[in-house]
């Protein structure tokens, strides 16, 4: 069978195209880490202003995750992903050419607006083309794409900016995105049936919901306490990791350890490698064992320990790299939140359900950059080197203490969720559970 006629091979091609769009999303959302000093010089910006510029991506990304879920459930995967990548890329071109800070801020908001639908559309595709016992693995692989995007947003992007210049490198990203949008509309299909293929054994039938069903499912998801515990986990772990790797890891290593921006970017790259390997391995382990929340508790514990080290001790550079890797890899256990919420509410409403949970992580990514930037501004040494402000080591330790404290909150949410489901069912919440009915959210 050819790729076009074999649904098992075809789904990997479509996932690859969608994942490439999500890859670009992550290059954009983490790119300010290596661009921090360039942007500070270009716009004569403070740490708070740079943190806010980084966070502007998430000001629309976070609240639109529920809308992205509705769009994926109602308009379909292909159309929503194509439109999202196209808007993101056009806004990326505007960001590349922005003459002043306010224009750059508005363009980055536009990038976040377009990017907001891509991840949820990809997860909705996974729900339509893969079995329920493959979903944690696929969501982990999709999250790993974020790690690969983070890798590209560190040293490779720093080298591109050094050799081509800031604006030329960013124009290249925008043009690449437009090519990806065209590829999605040509290749992607919402279901095997839409591609003219036979159904895949064990995969629940995907369908578009009516407006009434979307409203009912959204109310049901928002009304559950478990949803908000998952949101709490995502808010702290994803929000902190995106902020640290995307905004402050490079300045921290550069200023505290005296490395160039290009060399310092390799330490943020270590964190992205953790995200590349951690979520798919954790997701696969979860699918093999049927365990979800217990792995989330273990991941949150390691997350707290990782940032706690940087908060209280000046460590060798190799330990800094290990900390960033471990925080991202174990923080990837929070990606099991997508599986937990999907298995509670069913495939048909998986766009809305995962969108609600995903909003927590990116609300955190909208809040923590400005908060951490304000903390650092309180520890400004008064020095300006090459147009960028210099902050004291104590300021960076305070930022990492804030990260560890957020991790403690995430650990509390994960533990509460685990104990709550243990008390209610006597087992893991998704262990040996049937696919819930799309309308009632209960087991058949």
Secondary structure, DSSP 8 states (H G I E B T S, - for coil): --TTT-HHHHHHHHHHHHHHHHHHHHHHHHTHHHHHHHHHHHHT--HHHHHHHHHHHHHHHTTTHHHHHHHHHHT-HHHHHHHHHHHHHHHHHHHHH--SHHHHHHHHHHHHHHHTTHHHHHHHHHHHHS-GGGHHHHHHHHHHHHHHHHHIIIIIHHHHHHHH-HHHHHHHHHHHHHHHHHHHHHH--SSTTTTT----TT--------HHHHHHHHHHHHT-HHHHHHHHHHHHHHHHHHHIIIIIHHHHHHHHH---HHHHHHHHHHHHHHHHHHHHHHHHHHHHH---HHHHHHHHHHHHHHHHHHHH----HHHHHHHHHHHHHHHGGGGHHHHHHHHHH-STTHHHHHHHHHHHHHHHHHHHHHHHHHHHHTTEEEEEETTEEEE-HHHHHHHHHHHHHHHHHHHHHHHHHHHHHHHHHSS-TTTT-----TTT-S--
